[in-house]
Amino acid sequence: MTPTGQTDQPLDTLLANYARGSLSAPLHALVESHLVIRPEGRRFVSALEAASASQIERVEPVSMPDRDRRLAAIFAQADEPVRTPAPPRYARDAVVPYPLARYLGTSLAETPWRTLLPGVKEYRVSDNEDGEATLYWIRGGRKIPSHTHEGSEYTLVLKGAFSDIHGHYARGDIAIADMDVDHQPKADPDEDCFCFAVTDAPLRLTGPIGRIVQKIFRH
């Protein structure tokens, strides 16, 4: 589903980069989780992967020194019994798809939240000069502070829904914003909203509240 006011092009580009394997670890987890929730997108991704595979097949084979010795070592390992570890507890999370839960390393119930604003909590998974990966918990009817972007922001809705200037986003939707967008996402009033957001550059808060909480977003 394409939210009102957006085209499919940014999402198609994101899926194409996923098929090529060129996404960062958090963004890869975001897209893979989107495809778990919205499996209809896998047909498009499979077509892109098939196209990439056909290009790889045209590449000349590379000679492998000590080929026989390496193959013998691989086959010897195959004879060893495989021990299957018990799945971690976060693998059974009903809200967070396994690819994202595996990246986060925690379930939604065990997430170490911190309060950002009244009604808004966050769990910052990674934070560096190249951007952030953050899990958000927005109480029903609450808003994220107005902000724009120094790069691109990708937000996957895990539970509930929110609206911004582009439209309405529900579970499985990916909202994509860039430096031309200044928005203030607001959770639907009847349910808390959980989202996973990945940016490739820091956010820049706008408006009076933004000046107050800017340090909170950066530390």
Z-matrix of the N, CA and C atoms (Angstrom, degrees):
N
C 1 1.455
C 2 1.516 1 109.06
N 3 1.337 2 116.93 1 134.37
C 4 1.456 3 121.73 2 177.57
C 5 1.516 4 109.12 3 -102.27
N 6 1.352 5 118.60 4 118.43
C 7 1.451 6 120.56 5 179.39
C 8 1.519 7 111.69 6 -59.48
N 9 1.335 8 115.51 7 154.15
C 10 1.458 9 121.73 8 -179.17
C 11 1.523 10 110.07 9 -56.41
N 12 1.331 11 116.21 10 133.54
C 13 1.451 12 121.08 11 175.27
C 14 1.517 13 113.91 12 91.46
N 15 1.344 14 119.50 13 -6.58
C 16 1.443 15 121.87 14 178.53
C 17 1.515 16 110.00 15 -115.83
N 18 1.344 17 115.53 16 153.73
C 19 1.450 18 121.16 17 173.99
C 20 1.519 19 108.76 18 -102.53
N 21 1.340 20 115.53 19 172.47
C 22 1.458 21 120.26 20 179.66
C 23 1.526 22 112.41 21 -78.63
N 24 1.335 23 118.68 22 -12.60
C 25 1.459 24 120.46 23 -170.61
C 26 1.528 25 113.58 24 -59.89
N 27 1.347 26 121.04 25 -48.90
C 28 1.470 27 118.75 26 179.52
C 29 1.524 28 112.92 27 -60.27
N 30 1.326 29 117.59 28 -39.90
C 31 1.457 30 120.56 29 179.01
C 32 1.525 31 110.57 30 -67.90
N 33 1.339 32 117.40 31 -41.56
C 34 1.461 33 120.30 32 178.19
C 35 1.525 34 110.88 33 -61.05
N 36 1.316 35 116.50 34 -39.63
C 37 1.467 36 120.50 35 177.96
C 38 1.521 37 110.90 36 -64.04
N 39 1.331 38 116.18 37 -41.27
C 40 1.461 39 120.85 38 178.30
C 41 1.532 40 110.18 39 -63.04
N 42 1.326 41 117.52 40 -44.34
C 43 1.462 42 121.28 41 179.73
C 44 1.530 43 111.02 42 -66.06
N 45 1.330 44 116.77 43 -35.44
C 46 1.464 45 120.07 44 178.13
C 47 1.526 46 110.51 45 -65.41
N 48 1.315 47 117.13 46 -40.78
C 49 1.466 48 120.47 47 177.54
C 50 1.523 49 111.05 48 -67.28
N 51 1.335 50 116.94 49 -33.75
C 52 1.462 51 120.95 50 175.11
C 53 1.527 52 110.13 51 -63.76
N 54 1.340 53 116.94 52 -44.91
C 55 1.461 54 121.08 53 -179.46
C 56 1.526 55 111.32 54 -63.32
N 57 1.335 56 117.05 55 -31.99
C 58 1.468 57 120.78 56 178.58
C 59 1.520 58 112.35 57 -81.33
N 60 1.334 59 116.63 58 -9.57
C 61 1.461 60 119.56 59 -179.31
C 62 1.511 61 113.60 60 73.92
N 63 1.345 62 116.91 61 29.95
C 64 1.462 63 120.10 62 -175.04
C 65 1.528 64 113.67 63 -106.21
N 66 1.341 65 117.75 64 11.51
C 67 1.460 66 120.43 65 -178.27
C 68 1.523 67 111.02 66 -90.23
N 69 1.331 68 115.54 67 156.01
C 70 1.455 69 121.02 68 172.95
C 71 1.526 70 109.30 69 -67.52
N 72 1.324 71 117.09 70 164.84
C 73 1.473 72 120.96 71 -177.61
C 74 1.526 73 112.31 72 -58.59
N 75 1.344 74 120.39 73 -47.71
C 76 1.468 75 118.65 74 179.62
C 77 1.520 76 113.16 75 -66.43
N 78 1.322 77 117.44 76 -36.51
C 79 1.461 78 119.72 77 179.89
C 80 1.524 79 110.92 78 -72.11
N 81 1.311 80 116.92 79 -34.03
C 82 1.468 81 120.66 80 174.60
C 83 1.526 82 109.95 81 -62.21
N 84 1.345 83 117.00 82 -44.38
C 85 1.462 84 120.81 83 178.58
C 86 1.527 85 111.17 84 -63.51
N 87 1.333 86 116.65 85 -36.97
C 88 1.463 87 120.71 86 178.79
C 89 1.526 88 110.84 87 -63.15
N 90 1.336 89 116.57 88 -48.52
C 91 1.466 90 119.94 89 -177.72
C 92 1.521 91 110.78 90 -68.19
N 93 1.323 92 117.30 91 -41.97
C 94 1.465 93 120.05 92 179.69
C 95 1.526 94 110.84 93 -61.44
N 96 1.329 95 116.65 94 -37.25
C 97 1.463 96 120.34 95 177.79
C 98 1.523 97 111.04 96 -70.14
N 99 1.323 98 116.94 97 -38.08
C 100 1.466 99 120.97 98 174.46
C 101 1.527 100 110.56 99 -56.29
N 102 1.341 101 116.83 100 -41.49
C 103 1.459 102 120.90 101 -178.33
C 104 1.526 103 111.82 102 -72.54
N 105 1.326 104 117.52 103 -25.61
C 106 1.461 105 120.14 104 174.19
C 107 1.527 106 109.86 105 -68.23
N 108 1.332 107 115.68 106 -44.02
C 109 1.464 108 120.51 107 -179.41
C 110 1.528 109 111.05 108 -73.50
N 111 1.325 110 116.76 109 -39.27
C 112 1.466 111 122.88 110 -177.80
C 113 1.531 112 109.47 111 -118.84
N 114 1.322 113 118.05 112 73.90
C 115 1.473 114 120.70 113 -174.52
C 116 1.524 115 114.02 114 -63.33
N 117 1.330 116 117.85 115 -14.64
C 118 1.463 117 118.94 116 179.29
C 119 1.523 118 112.13 117 -63.29
N 120 1.328 119 116.66 118 -21.77
C 121 1.459 120 120.08 119 178.86
C 122 1.518 121 113.40 120 -74.04
N 123 1.326 122 117.70 121 -13.62
C 124 1.464 123 120.72 122 -177.48
C 125 1.529 124 112.33 123 -67.30
N 126 1.325 125 117.63 124 -26.57
C 127 1.466 126 119.68 125 178.85
C 128 1.527 127 110.22 126 -63.47
N 129 1.322 128 116.63 127 -42.71
C 130 1.460 129 120.95 128 178.43
C 131 1.528 130 110.31 129 -65.47
N 132 1.347 131 116.39 130 -44.27
C 133 1.461 132 120.65 131 -179.76
C 134 1.525 133 110.54 132 -64.21
N 135 1.344 134 117.42 133 -41.10
C 136 1.465 135 120.99 134 179.87
C 137 1.525 136 111.19 135 -61.88
N 138 1.336 137 116.70 136 -38.26
C 139 1.462 138 120.31 137 178.05
C 140 1.527 139 110.43 138 -64.72
N 141 1.324 140 117.05 139 -40.43
C 142 1.462 141 120.34 140 178.60
C 143 1.526 142 111.03 141 -67.48
N 144 1.337 143 116.85 142 -40.50
C 145 1.464 144 120.54 143 179.31
C 146 1.531 145 110.75 144 -64.85
N 147 1.344 146 116.63 145 -38.09
C 148 1.467 147 120.20 146 178.60
C 149 1.522 148 110.59 147 -64.82
N 150 1.337 149 116.38 148 -39.33
C 151 1.462 150 120.12 149 178.29
C 152 1.522 151 110.93 150 -64.25
N 153 1.334 152 116.64 151 -41.14
C 154 1.462 153 120.74 152 178.68
C 155 1.518 154 110.69 153 -65.75
N 156 1.342 155 117.23 154 -39.30
C 157 1.457 156 121.25 155 -179.81
C 158 1.526 157 111.30 156 -64.48
N 159 1.329 158 116.67 157 -37.90
C 160 1.464 159 119.72 158 -179.93
C 161 1.519 160 111.01 159 -65.67
N 162 1.330 161 117.17 160 -32.14
C 163 1.461 162 120.48 161 176.96
C 164 1.516 163 110.53 162 -70.56
N 165 1.339 164 116.54 163 -38.21
C 166 1.464 165 120.12 164 179.41
C 167 1.522 166 110.61 165 -64.81
N 168 1.343 167 117.18 166 -36.47
C 169 1.456 168 121.20 167 -178.28
C 170 1.523 169 112.11 168 -63.80
N 171 1.339 170 117.39 169 -22.89
C 172 1.456 171 120.69 170 -179.97
C 173 1.526 172 112.31 171 -78.93
N 174 1.314 173 117.89 172 -12.00
C 175 1.459 174 121.55 173 -178.75
C 176 1.521 175 109.59 174 -74.80
N 177 1.346 176 117.16 175 137.99
C 178 1.449 177 121.99 176 -179.94
C 179 1.525 178 110.25 177 -64.47
N 180 1.346 179 117.92 178 139.26
C 181 1.470 180 120.18 179 179.01
C 182 1.518 181 111.45 180 -64.59
N 183 1.325 182 115.86 181 150.02
C 184 1.457 183 122.67 182 -179.39
C 185 1.520 184 108.59 183 -105.98
N 186 1.339 185 117.34 184 134.26
C 187 1.454 186 120.99 185 179.14
C 188 1.522 187 110.66 186 -68.66
N 189 1.341 188 116.79 187 146.59
C 190 1.461 189 122.46 188 -177.78
C 191 1.529 190 108.83 189 -119.12
N 192 1.330 191 117.35 190 113.10
C 193 1.464 192 119.12 191 176.00
C 194 1.529 193 110.53 192 -63.58
N 195 1.336 194 117.32 193 146.99
C 196 1.464 195 122.91 194 178.17
C 197 1.534 196 111.28 195 55.50
N 198 1.317 197 117.13 196 40.09
C 199 1.467 198 121.47 197 -176.26
C 200 1.517 199 112.15 198 -55.35
N 201 1.351 200 116.80 199 -48.67
C 202 1.464 201 120.30 200 -175.23
C 203 1.529 202 111.43 201 -63.84
N 204 1.324 203 117.30 202 -40.67
C 205 1.457 204 120.61 203 -179.67
C 206 1.523 205 110.90 204 -65.15
N 207 1.313 206 117.91 205 -41.56
C 208 1.468 207 121.85 206 179.67
C 209 1.528 208 110.91 207 -65.87
N 210 1.327 209 117.45 208 -41.63
C 211 1.462 210 120.00 209 179.16
C 212 1.527 211 110.88 210 -65.30
N 213 1.323 212 116.87 211 -39.28
C 214 1.460 213 120.12 212 179.02
C 215 1.525 214 111.02 213 -62.24
N 216 1.345 215 116.78 214 -39.05
C 217 1.463 216 120.77 215 178.98
C 218 1.530 217 111.04 216 -66.11
N 219 1.325 218 116.42 217 -38.02
C 220 1.471 219 120.69 218 179.13
C 221 1.527 220 110.41 219 -66.42
N 222 1.338 221 116.96 220 -45.06
C 223 1.466 222 120.76 221 -179.19
C 224 1.518 223 111.14 222 -66.01
N 225 1.347 224 117.66 223 -32.98
C 226 1.463 225 120.67 224 178.17
C 227 1.519 226 110.72 225 -65.37
N 228 1.326 227 116.49 226 -39.16
C 229 1.462 228 120.65 227 177.96
C 230 1.522 229 111.00 228 -66.59
N 231 1.326 230 116.63 229 -32.84
C 232 1.469 231 120.22 230 -178.37
C 233 1.515 232 111.69 231 -65.74
N 234 1.353 233 117.38 232 -24.81
C 235 1.460 234 120.36 233 -179.96
C 236 1.523 235 112.98 234 -78.59
N 237 1.343 236 118.05 235 -14.67
C 238 1.452 237 121.33 236 -178.97
C 239 1.527 238 110.27 237 -75.04
N 240 1.337 239 118.22 238 141.32
C 241 1.472 240 119.75 239 179.21
C 242 1.521 241 111.44 240 -62.70
N 243 1.318 242 114.92 241 139.60
C 244 1.456 243 121.28 242 -179.37
C 245 1.525 244 109.13 243 -96.49
N 246 1.301 245 115.93 244 125.95
C 247 1.458 246 121.03 245 178.71
C 248 1.526 247 109.02 246 -98.25
N 249 1.303 248 116.51 247 120.78
C 250 1.458 249 121.10 248 -179.54
C 251 1.527 250 109.28 249 -94.28
N 252 1.340 251 117.67 250 112.73
C 253 1.462 252 118.91 251 -179.38
C 254 1.522 253 111.54 252 -69.67
N 255 1.304 254 115.69 253 154.28
C 256 1.462 255 120.04 254 176.53
C 257 1.525 256 109.66 255 -65.43
N 258 1.319 257 118.26 256 139.21
C 259 1.473 258 119.57 257 -179.49
C 260 1.526 259 110.94 258 -64.80
N 261 1.317 260 117.50 259 141.08
C 262 1.470 261 119.72 260 178.14
C 263 1.520 262 111.33 261 -65.11
N 264 1.320 263 115.85 262 161.92
C 265 1.460 264 119.72 263 -176.26
C 266 1.522 265 111.81 264 -63.49
N 267 1.337 266 117.19 265 -33.76
C 268 1.459 267 118.88 266 -177.44
C 269 1.528 268 112.38 267 -68.03
N 270 1.353 269 117.19 268 -14.30
C 271 1.465 270 119.54 269 178.79
C 272 1.519 271 111.84 270 -68.16
N 273 1.340 272 117.03 271 -17.24
C 274 1.467 273 120.40 272 -177.81
C 275 1.526 274 112.21 273 -100.50
N 276 1.333 275 118.33 274 14.46
C 277 1.458 276 122.04 275 -179.93
C 278 1.528 277 109.52 276 -69.30
N 279 1.330 278 117.67 277 125.67
C 280 1.461 279 121.96 278 -176.41
C 281 1.522 280 112.51 279 -77.50
N 282 1.332 281 116.90 280 -21.56
C 283 1.465 282 120.59 281 -176.56
C 284 1.517 283 111.58 282 -94.80
N 285 1.320 284 117.02 283 -45.18
C 286 1.461 285 121.81 284 -175.91
C 287 1.526 286 109.50 285 -93.63
N 288 1.332 287 119.24 286 116.65
C 289 1.467 288 121.00 287 177.99
C 290 1.528 289 111.08 288 -58.60
N 291 1.322 290 115.44 289 152.51
C 292 1.465 291 119.44 290 -173.65
C 293 1.529 292 113.78 291 -57.06
N 294 1.353 293 121.08 292 -41.61
C 295 1.470 294 118.67 293 179.97
C 296 1.528 295 112.94 294 -56.51
N 297 1.325 296 117.14 295 -39.30
C 298 1.451 297 119.88 296 178.75
C 299 1.523 298 111.16 297 -76.27
N 300 1.339 299 117.16 298 -40.57
C 301 1.464 300 120.30 299 177.86
C 302 1.524 301 110.62 300 -59.91
N 303 1.319 302 116.62 301 -38.04
C 304 1.466 303 121.15 302 178.27
C 305 1.525 304 110.10 303 -64.76
N 306 1.334 305 116.84 304 -40.84
C 307 1.466 306 119.97 305 178.30
C 308 1.526 307 110.97 306 -67.45
N 309 1.340 308 116.75 307 -42.89
C 310 1.467 309 120.57 308 -178.84
C 311 1.531 310 111.33 309 -69.94
N 312 1.333 311 116.17 310 -34.74
C 313 1.453 312 120.52 311 -177.27
C 314 1.514 313 113.42 312 75.33
N 315 1.329 314 117.69 313 20.52
C 316 1.455 315 121.47 314 -178.63
C 317 1.524 316 109.48 315 -156.13
N 318 1.305 317 116.25 316 159.19
C 319 1.458 318 121.28 317 173.40
C 320 1.521 319 108.84 318 -89.78
N 321 1.317 320 115.81 319 168.06
C 322 1.460 321 119.48 320 179.87
C 323 1.528 322 110.45 321 -63.68
N 324 1.335 323 116.72 322 -37.23
C 325 1.461 324 120.92 323 -177.98
C 326 1.523 325 111.99 324 -69.04
N 327 1.338 326 118.01 325 -26.16
C 328 1.458 327 121.59 326 -176.39
C 329 1.523 328 112.74 327 -104.00
N 330 1.316 329 117.23 328 8.53
C 331 1.461 330 120.74 329 -179.01
C 332 1.535 331 110.66 330 -66.31
N 333 1.326 332 118.44 331 130.81
C 334 1.467 333 121.34 332 178.83
C 335 1.536 334 111.52 333 -80.55
N 336 1.316 335 115.99 334 78.00
C 337 1.464 336 121.08 335 -175.84
C 338 1.531 337 111.37 336 -67.92
N 339 1.328 338 114.99 337 153.76
C 340 1.463 339 120.75 338 167.42
C 341 1.529 340 107.44 339 -132.06
N 342 1.313 341 115.93 340 145.37
C 343 1.465 342 120.94 341 -177.76
C 344 1.514 343 109.85 342 -77.48
N 345 1.310 344 115.77 343 125.83
C 346 1.457 345 122.00 344 176.80
C 347 1.518 346 110.53 345 -93.38
N 348 1.339 347 115.14 346 -47.29
C 349 1.460 348 124.20 347 176.95
C 350 1.527 349 106.65 348 -147.37
N 351 1.321 350 118.75 349 164.76
C 352 1.469 351 118.77 350 173.77
C 353 1.533 352 110.84 351 -55.44
N 354 1.317 353 116.11 352 120.78
C 355 1.457 354 120.82 353 -179.65
C 356 1.511 355 114.90 354 87.22
N 357 1.331 356 118.47 355 0.34
C 358 1.465 357 121.95 356 -179.61
C 359 1.530 358 108.89 357 -132.90
N 360 1.332 359 115.79 358 121.96
C 361 1.460 360 121.42 359 176.44
C 362 1.527 361 109.17 360 -121.20
N 363 1.336 362 115.12 361 158.63
C 364 1.455 363 119.59 362 179.83
C 365 1.521 364 110.65 363 -142.76
N 366 1.324 365 114.66 364 156.89
C 367 1.453 366 122.74 365 169.86
C 368 1.518 367 105.92 366 -133.15
N 369 1.317 368 115.97 367 106.14
C 370 1.458 369 120.76 368 -176.57
C 371 1.521 370 108.81 369 -86.43
N 372 1.324 371 115.50 370 111.59
C 373 1.457 372 121.00 371 -176.14
C 374 1.515 373 110.47 372 -76.93
N 375 1.301 374 117.46 373 -44.37
C 376 1.456 375 121.73 374 177.30
C 377 1.519 376 108.34 375 -144.40
N 378 1.325 377 114.53 376 149.58
C 379 1.459 378 120.34 377 -176.29
C 380 1.522 379 107.73 378 -152.74
N 381 1.325 380 116.25 379 116.49
C 382 1.461 381 120.11 380 177.58
C 383 1.516 382 108.52 381 -151.50
N 384 1.315 383 116.30 382 -176.64
C 385 1.464 384 119.76 383 -175.21
C 386 1.518 385 112.32 384 -68.25
N 387 1.336 386 117.41 385 -14.39
C 388 1.463 387 120.41 386 179.87
C 389 1.523 388 113.12 387 -91.13
N 390 1.341 389 118.31 388 -6.47
C 391 1.447 390 120.09 389 179.59
C 392 1.516 391 112.33 390 142.27
N 393 1.329 392 115.41 391 -165.66
C 394 1.460 393 121.26 392 -174.32
C 395 1.529 394 110.76 393 -141.89
N 396 1.339 395 115.01 394 156.33
C 397 1.458 396 122.61 395 169.20
C 398 1.521 397 105.97 396 -128.56
N 399 1.326 398 116.57 397 117.75
C 400 1.463 399 120.55 398 -169.63
C 401 1.513 400 111.18 399 -138.26
N 402 1.337 401 114.87 400 137.49
C 403 1.456 402 122.22 401 172.80
C 404 1.523 403 107.85 402 -97.45
N 405 1.340 404 117.33 403 131.39
C 406 1.468 405 121.90 404 -177.39
C 407 1.527 406 110.70 405 -117.32
N 408 1.306 407 113.97 406 144.48
C 409 1.467 408 122.97 407 172.09
C 410 1.525 409 106.41 408 -124.27
N 411 1.322 410 116.37 409 110.28
C 412 1.463 411 121.93 410 -176.81
C 413 1.530 412 108.17 411 -114.12
N 414 1.301 413 116.46 412 119.32
C 415 1.463 414 120.73 413 178.69
C 416 1.521 415 110.23 414 -62.48
N 417 1.330 416 116.27 415 150.60
C 418 1.452 417 120.36 416 179.90
C 419 1.518 418 112.45 417 -53.62
N 420 1.328 419 116.58 418 129.04
C 421 1.457 420 122.50 419 179.05
C 422 1.514 421 114.95 420 84.43
N 423 1.322 422 118.75 421 -7.45
C 424 1.463 423 121.58 422 -179.26
C 425 1.527 424 111.06 423 -85.53
N 426 1.346 425 115.15 424 162.08
C 427 1.453 426 121.06 425 -177.56
C 428 1.538 427 110.38 426 -121.24
N 429 1.327 428 114.57 427 147.43
C 430 1.465 429 121.15 428 167.10
C 431 1.530 430 106.58 429 -79.69
N 432 1.327 431 119.31 430 144.25
C 433 1.473 432 119.48 431 178.33
C 434 1.528 433 112.06 432 -55.71
N 435 1.321 434 116.48 433 146.10
C 436 1.463 435 121.12 434 177.22
C 437 1.528 436 109.40 435 -56.96
N 438 1.336 437 115.75 436 136.80
C 439 1.454 438 118.83 437 -179.53
C 440 1.522 439 110.34 438 -157.42
N 441 1.311 440 114.32 439 157.94
C 442 1.451 441 121.98 440 169.77
C 443 1.521 442 106.76 441 -121.22
N 444 1.323 443 116.86 442 -169.86
C 445 1.456 444 119.77 443 -169.93
C 446 1.520 445 111.02 444 -136.32
N 447 1.317 446 115.84 445 141.92
C 448 1.463 447 120.59 446 174.05
C 449 1.522 448 110.84 447 -86.13
N 450 1.322 449 116.18 448 -6.28
C 451 1.461 450 122.33 449 176.74
C 452 1.515 451 108.19 450 -150.24
N 453 1.329 452 117.07 451 -130.91
C 454 1.456 453 122.19 452 179.76
C 455 1.526 454 110.72 453 -113.93
N 456 1.335 455 115.37 454 149.94
C 457 1.458 456 122.48 455 178.56
C 458 1.521 457 108.53 456 -128.53
N 459 1.323 458 116.31 457 130.60
C 460 1.464 459 122.71 458 179.82
C 461 1.525 460 107.49 459 -121.02
N 462 1.328 461 117.55 460 123.45
C 463 1.458 462 121.94 461 -176.07
C 464 1.518 463 110.31 462 -125.50
N 465 1.326 464 116.26 463 120.84
C 466 1.458 465 122.53 464 177.24
C 467 1.521 466 109.22 465 -101.42
N 468 1.325 467 116.51 466 126.20
C 469 1.464 468 121.17 467 177.82
C 470 1.530 469 108.69 468 -83.88
N 471 1.344 470 115.46 469 124.05
C 472 1.458 471 121.46 470 -179.17
C 473 1.517 472 112.33 471 -98.78
N 474 1.319 473 116.46 472 -32.86
C 475 1.464 474 121.10 473 -178.68
C 476 1.525 475 108.51 474 -156.59
N 477 1.333 476 116.48 475 145.80
C 478 1.458 477 119.43 476 -177.61
C 479 1.519 478 110.55 477 74.98
N 480 1.325 479 116.28 478 -152.21
C 481 1.463 480 121.49 479 -178.41
C 482 1.521 481 109.39 480 -162.27
N 483 1.339 482 115.62 481 161.56
C 484 1.468 483 120.07 482 174.18
C 485 1.521 484 109.25 483 -145.22
N 486 1.318 485 115.19 484 165.00
C 487 1.462 486 122.18 485 178.41
C 488 1.518 487 109.66 486 -127.26
N 489 1.335 488 115.65 487 150.82
C 490 1.463 489 121.38 488 169.93
C 491 1.523 490 107.38 489 -146.04
N 492 1.321 491 116.65 490 -163.38
C 493 1.467 492 119.76 491 -175.49
C 494 1.528 493 112.19 492 -65.70
N 495 1.326 494 118.63 493 -18.97
C 496 1.459 495 121.05 494 -179.14
C 497 1.518 496 112.77 495 -87.84
N 498 1.340 497 117.77 496 -24.79
C 499 1.453 498 118.82 497 -178.30
C 500 1.515 499 112.66 498 149.20
N 501 1.317 500 114.63 499 -152.95
C 502 1.462 501 122.31 500 -173.13
C 503 1.527 502 109.00 501 -115.98
N 504 1.347 503 116.47 502 134.09
C 505 1.454 504 122.29 503 -176.16
C 506 1.527 505 109.44 504 -123.60
N 507 1.329 506 116.23 505 127.64
C 508 1.460 507 122.06 506 179.84
C 509 1.525 508 109.24 507 -116.36
N 510 1.340 509 116.09 508 -177.31
C 511 1.461 510 121.28 509 -176.36
C 512 1.533 511 111.48 510 -51.99
N 513 1.319 512 115.32 511 128.76
C 514 1.459 513 121.66 512 178.95
C 515 1.507 514 114.38 513 93.54
N 516 1.339 515 118.50 514 -16.55
C 517 1.459 516 121.30 515 178.14
C 518 1.522 517 110.42 516 -74.08
N 519 1.330 518 115.76 517 148.44
C 520 1.460 519 122.59 518 173.28
C 521 1.517 520 108.01 519 -114.59
N 522 1.314 521 116.54 520 119.39
C 523 1.467 522 121.76 521 174.58
C 524 1.526 523 107.81 522 -93.17
N 525 1.330 524 116.23 523 131.17
C 526 1.458 525 121.37 524 -178.11
C 527 1.524 526 108.32 525 -121.46
N 528 1.333 527 116.10 526 126.43
C 529 1.466 528 121.42 527 -179.49
C 530 1.524 529 108.67 528 -134.30
N 531 1.342 530 115.34 529 153.84
C 532 1.463 531 119.86 530 178.71
C 533 1.516 532 109.80 531 -133.34
N 534 1.319 533 116.74 532 -165.58
C 535 1.455 534 121.56 533 -174.12
C 536 1.531 535 113.14 534 -68.14
N 537 1.328 536 117.58 535 -12.29
C 538 1.460 537 120.77 536 177.35
C 539 1.526 538 112.52 537 -87.05
N 540 1.335 539 116.85 538 -4.62
C 541 1.465 540 121.40 539 -176.07
C 542 1.525 541 109.92 540 -107.20
N 543 1.324 542 116.08 541 126.22
C 544 1.461 543 122.98 542 171.36
C 545 1.528 544 105.71 543 -118.78
N 546 1.329 545 116.93 544 110.98
C 547 1.466 546 118.84 545 -172.10
C 548 1.525 547 111.05 546 -139.86
N 549 1.336 548 114.13 547 169.56
C 550 1.465 549 122.67 548 -179.57
C 551 1.529 550 107.79 549 -139.11
N 552 1.346 551 117.32 550 84.11
C 553 1.467 552 119.79 551 -178.91
C 554 1.521 553 111.82 552 -57.54
N 555 1.334 554 115.34 553 139.47
C 556 1.467 555 121.70 554 -179.28
C 557 1.528 556 109.28 555 -129.54
N 558 1.334 557 116.80 556 127.64
C 559 1.462 558 121.41 557 178.65
C 560 1.522 559 110.47 558 -69.86
N 561 1.323 560 115.83 559 146.98
C 562 1.459 561 119.98 560 174.31
C 563 1.528 562 109.63 561 -57.89
N 564 1.322 563 117.67 562 147.41
C 565 1.471 564 119.72 563 -172.82
C 566 1.526 565 115.05 564 -71.19
N 567 1.325 566 118.16 565 -20.84
C 568 1.458 567 119.73 566 -171.32
C 569 1.526 568 114.39 567 -96.22
N 570 1.342 569 118.59 568 0.07
C 571 1.463 570 119.94 569 -176.84
C 572 1.523 571 110.18 570 -159.60
N 573 1.345 572 116.45 571 143.17
C 574 1.454 573 120.53 572 174.41
C 575 1.528 574 109.21 573 -65.96
N 576 1.331 575 115.86 574 149.85
C 577 1.458 576 121.63 575 -178.13
C 578 1.527 577 109.27 576 -116.19
N 579 1.327 578 116.14 577 129.65
C 580 1.459 579 122.26 578 174.86
C 581 1.523 580 108.24 579 -114.22
N 582 1.333 581 115.86 580 129.28
C 583 1.459 582 121.21 581 -177.23
C 584 1.524 583 110.06 582 -136.13
N 585 1.331 584 115.45 583 153.80
C 586 1.459 585 121.98 584 171.77
C 587 1.512 586 107.20 585 -118.83
N 588 1.337 587 117.02 586 120.70
C 589 1.463 588 121.85 587 -175.49
C 590 1.522 589 110.38 588 -118.63
N 591 1.326 590 115.44 589 137.97
C 592 1.465 591 122.39 590 177.37
C 593 1.515 592 107.78 591 -125.84
N 594 1.330 593 116.80 592 129.40
C 595 1.458 594 121.56 593 175.65
C 596 1.519 595 109.03 594 -120.70
N 597 1.334 596 116.47 595 150.64
C 598 1.455 597 119.92 596 176.38
C 599 1.520 598 111.63 597 -102.53
N 600 1.334 599 116.14 598 7.04
C 601 1.467 600 123.04 599 174.95
C 602 1.523 601 106.91 600 -160.04
N 603 1.318 602 118.71 601 158.93
C 604 1.463 603 120.15 602 -177.07
C 605 1.526 604 113.03 603 -61.71
N 606 1.335 605 115.67 604 150.96
C 607 1.458 606 121.67 605 171.78
C 608 1.525 607 109.09 606 -74.52
N 609 1.330 608 115.78 607 156.91
C 610 1.468 609 120.44 608 173.67
C 611 1.521 610 107.36 609 -127.10
N 612 1.330 611 116.23 610 109.70
C 613 1.458 612 120.40 611 -177.81
C 614 1.515 613 110.75 612 -72.02
N 615 1.333 614 115.54 613 145.78
C 616 1.458 615 122.12 614 -179.95
C 617 1.524 616 109.15 615 -126.69
N 618 1.319 617 117.32 616 164.63
C 619 1.458 618 120.56 617 179.20
C 620 1.520 619 111.90 618 82.89
N 621 1.336 620 117.14 619 170.94
C 622 1.468 621 121.30 620 -175.62
C 623 1.520 622 113.75 621 -64.00
N 624 1.339 623 118.04 622 -38.49
C 625 1.458 624 120.10 623 179.47
C 626 1.524 625 110.39 624 -68.11
N 627 1.320 626 115.44 625 -33.54
C 628 1.460 627 119.25 626 -179.49
C 629 1.506 628 112.83 627 -60.24
N 630 1.319 629 117.66 628 -37.05
C 631 1.456 630 120.32 629 -179.84
C 632 1.527 631 111.25 630 -67.71
N 633 1.333 632 116.15 631 -27.02
C 634 1.460 633 120.03 632 -178.71
C 635 1.527 634 111.25 633 -78.57
N 636 1.316 635 116.28 634 -40.83
C 637 1.472 636 119.38 635 -173.26
C 638 1.517 637 113.53 636 -101.57
N 639 1.310 638 119.82 637 6.79
C 640 1.457 639 121.82 638 -178.16
C 641 1.533 640 112.00 639 -56.06
N 642 1.316 641 116.30 640 -41.81
C 643 1.459 642 119.15 641 179.98
C 644 1.514 643 111.37 642 -65.00
N 645 1.336 644 117.81 643 -31.28
C 646 1.463 645 120.86 644 -179.16
C 647 1.526 646 109.07 645 -67.66
N 648 1.333 647 117.44 646 -37.29
C 649 1.444 648 120.92 647 -179.21
C 650 1.529 649 110.71 648 -69.66
N 651 1.313 650 117.37 649 -27.85
C 652 1.467 651 121.09 650 -174.56
C 653 1.508 652 113.33 651 -96.70
N 654 1.320 653 119.69 652 -6.98
C 655 1.469 654 121.21 653 -176.17
C 656 1.513 655 110.33 654 -130.06
